[in-house]
């Protein structure tokens, strides 16, 4: 009962994803990523954490998104109740929406971007996710928040929202992994937290920690 977005910026090498739901702890359940591999979102009526973790293992091994989705969904007899979105290291995307997903449920996959949702008001929520991201010129965390806000305005999870999360992986910056696990206003709280991690003193400290382009960086 979730909507999510996974993106890759070919120019900067940044992978960025976000999700929101009308239940608790969406970040812990749904999103996973690795700067060397890509991103995945596993959700649905009965979301599989095994799909999520196995997807990351296969992405790290260099498999394409379409092959990952096929390999994980085909043998699972419970797949009709699950949903999976995968974005691989080169920006390839693929998704799966089980036939028993609570409507409205679907996914939209394009190069470098995939969105997925179930128990949302309509397809407009997914289209708003894409538009909210693509029309924003802000930093990756703020762009993700804008996308979630646009989806909420377009109909959202039909129950309303209770938790939200975002994950930003950059070659030259430490990961940003933010979660609002239980709130009456999770998107407002997520936006506030995203702003706070971009400000001193926390932001200053991030310049001292290892990153993909400098794994030995220190004060």
Secondary structure as the mmCIF struct_conf table of DSSP 4:
data_model
#
loop_
_struct_conf.conf_type_id
_struct_conf.id
_struct_conf.beg_label_comp_id
_struct_conf.beg_label_asym_id
_struct_conf.beg_label_seq_id
_struct_conf.end_label_comp_id
_struct_conf.end_label_asym_id
_struct_conf.end_label_seq_id
STRN STRN1 UNK A 2 UNK A 9
TURN_TY1_P TURN_TY1_P1 UNK A 10 UNK A 13
STRN STRN2 UNK A 14 UNK A 21
BEND BEND1 UNK A 22 UNK A 24
HELX_RH_AL_P HELX_RH_AL_P1 UNK A 26 UNK A 30
STRN STRN3 UNK A 31 UNK A 34
TURN_TY1_P TURN_TY1_P2 UNK A 35 UNK A 37
STRN STRN4 UNK A 38 UNK A 44
TURN_TY1_P TURN_TY1_P3 UNK A 45 UNK A 46
HELX_RH_AL_P HELX_RH_AL_P2 UNK A 49 UNK A 60
TURN_TY1_P TURN_TY1_P4 UNK A 61 UNK A 62
HELX_RH_AL_P HELX_RH_AL_P3 UNK A 65 UNK A 73
TURN_TY1_P TURN_TY1_P5 UNK A 74 UNK A 75
TURN_TY1_P TURN_TY1_P6 UNK A 77 UNK A 78
HELX_RH_3T_P HELX_RH_3T_P1 UNK A 79 UNK A 81
STRN STRN5 UNK A 82 UNK A 87
TURN_TY1_P TURN_TY1_P7 UNK A 89 UNK A 90
BEND BEND2 UNK A 91 UNK A 91
STRN STRN6 UNK A 93 UNK A 97
TURN_TY1_P TURN_TY1_P8 UNK A 99 UNK A 100
BEND BEND3 UNK A 101 UNK A 101
HELX_LH_PP_P HELX_LH_PP_P1 UNK A 102 UNK A 102
BEND BEND4 UNK A 103 UNK A 104
STRN STRN7 UNK A 106 UNK A 110
TURN_TY1_P TURN_TY1_P9 UNK A 111 UNK A 112
STRN STRN8 UNK A 113 UNK A 117
BEND BEND5 UNK A 118 UNK A 119
STRN STRN9 UNK A 120 UNK A 120
BEND BEND6 UNK A 121 UNK A 121
HELX_RH_AL_P HELX_RH_AL_P4 UNK A 123 UNK A 134
TURN_TY1_P TURN_TY1_P10 UNK A 135 UNK A 135
BEND BEND7 UNK A 138 UNK A 138
HELX_RH_AL_P HELX_RH_AL_P5 UNK A 140 UNK A 153
TURN_TY1_P TURN_TY1_P11 UNK A 154 UNK A 155
STRN STRN10 UNK A 157 UNK A 157
TURN_TY1_P TURN_TY1_P12 UNK A 158 UNK A 159
STRN STRN11 UNK A 163 UNK A 170
TURN_TY1_P TURN_TY1_P13 UNK A 171 UNK A 172
STRN STRN12 UNK A 173 UNK A 180
BEND BEND8 UNK A 182 UNK A 182
TURN_TY1_P TURN_TY1_P14 UNK A 184 UNK A 185
HELX_RH_AL_P HELX_RH_AL_P6 UNK A 186 UNK A 197
TURN_TY1_P TURN_TY1_P15 UNK A 198 UNK A 198
BEND BEND9 UNK A 199 UNK A 199
TURN_TY1_P TURN_TY1_P16 UNK A 200 UNK A 201
HELX_RH_AL_P HELX_RH_AL_P7 UNK A 202 UNK A 206
TURN_TY1_P TURN_TY1_P17 UNK A 207 UNK A 208
BEND BEND10 UNK A 209 UNK A 209
STRN STRN13 UNK A 211 UNK A 211
TURN_TY1_P TURN_TY1_P18 UNK A 212 UNK A 213
STRN STRN14 UNK A 214 UNK A 214
TURN_TY1_P TURN_TY1_P19 UNK A 215 UNK A 216
#
